Amino acid sequence: MFWKWVSSMRKFALIGHPLGHSLSPQIHERLFKLDGFSDRYELLDIPPKKLAESFELLRKFEGLNITIPHKIEIIPMCDELDKTAKRYGAINCIKNQGGKIIGYNTDVLGFVKSIEQLGTTLKSDVLLLGCGGAGRMIALETLYQEGNLTIAVRKDDLKVAYDLVEYARDVIPTAKAKVVLIDEIKGKFNLLVNSTPVGMYPKSDNMPVSIDVIKNVNFVFDLVYNPTPTKLVKTALANGARAKGGMAMLVLQAVAAHEIWDNSTYNNTDINSLISEMEQSV
C-alpha cells in the first residue's frame, strides 16, 4: 500500500464544456484514496471546436472522463472502442493503455443500477427527455431491454432524435420507439428519465416538462444531481411518483471507471457512504 501511495502520481481529468462546479474531483480522489493511490484529477473545460486540437495533450493523461458535449464527438479520436462504446455510440471514459487510447461507456452501469434502486424497470413505457450522449445510451438500453420508448426533444434536436430511432431499429429489430416535441407530450408513462441539463444549478427553478406530464408518470429519474433534489424530483414526489436524482449514477459510473483504470474493487458500504456524502455536499 505504501509503495502505491508514494510512487503513483498519475494524471486524470474530466473534459467537457462548460464544466462549472463539478463533484468529479472529490469523487475520483476519494476512490483513488480508497484504493491506496495518490493521483491528480483535474477539470479541463474544452470548447467543442478546440477538442480535436487538444487531443494530443489529452494523451498525456492516464485516464479521462468525458461529459457534455464531447461524448460522441470524441469517438473518432480514440484508437480503440470497448464493446460498451460500440453498443451505445457514446463515450464517457477513456483509458490510456501504453499510449493506446481506448474508449468506454460506464454511464450505462450507473444508469441501470440507479433504475434498479428506484424500484422499476426499463421494460415498460419510458419517456426520455433529450437524446445527447447520455440520452443516446439510455434510449438504446431501454430498447435492448424491450421497453416502449418515447423520446421527447426540442425542435432543434428532432433530426438527431429521428436518426437515433432509425439507428436503433437497424441494430434492434424489435425496437419500439417514437419521437415527439417536448411541449407536445401526451399519455401516461411508467418511467420518465430526464437526460437534459434543465434544472441544473444555478437555474434550479426550471423543469424540463410541465406538472401535467409529471402527474402522468409513476417513476422519475433525473440525471441532474445538482441541486439534490431537483425541482423535477421534488415535484414528482409531491404528486405521488417515486423519484430520485442522478448522484448515485454519477458515483457508480465513476466506480466503473476505476475498475477499468486499475481493476479496483470497493465494498458497498464505502460506495453508499460516498453517494450520501456527495448528496449532502450540493
Sequence and secondary structure as in RCSB ss.txt:
>XXXX:A:sequence
MFWKWVSSMRKFALIGHPLGHSLSPQIHERLFKLDGFSDRYELLDIPPKKLAESFELLRKFEGLNITIPHKIEII
PMCDELDKTAKRYGAINCIKNQGGKIIGYNTDVLGFVKSIEQLGTTLKSDVLLLGCGGAGRMIALETLYQEGNLT
IAVRKDDLKVAYDLVEYARDVIPTAKAKVVLIDEIKGKFNLLVNSTPVGMYPKSDNMPVSIDVIKNVNFVFDLVY
NPTPTKLVKTALANGARAKGGMAMLVLQAVAAHEIWDNSTYNNTDINSLISEMEQSV
>XXXX:A:secstr
 HHHHHH   EEEEEESS  S SHHHHHHHHHHHTT   EEEEEE  GGGHHHHHHHHTTSSEEEE TT TTTTG
GG SEE HHHHHHT  SEEEEETTEEEEE  HHHHHHHHHHHHT  SSSEEEEE  SHHHHHHHHHHHHTT EEE
EEE GGGHHHHHHHHHHHHHH TT EEEEEEGGG  S EEEEEE S TT TTSTT  SS HHHHTTEEEEEES  
SSSS HHHHHHHHTT EEE SHHHHHHHHHHHHHHHH     HHHHHHHHHHHHHH 
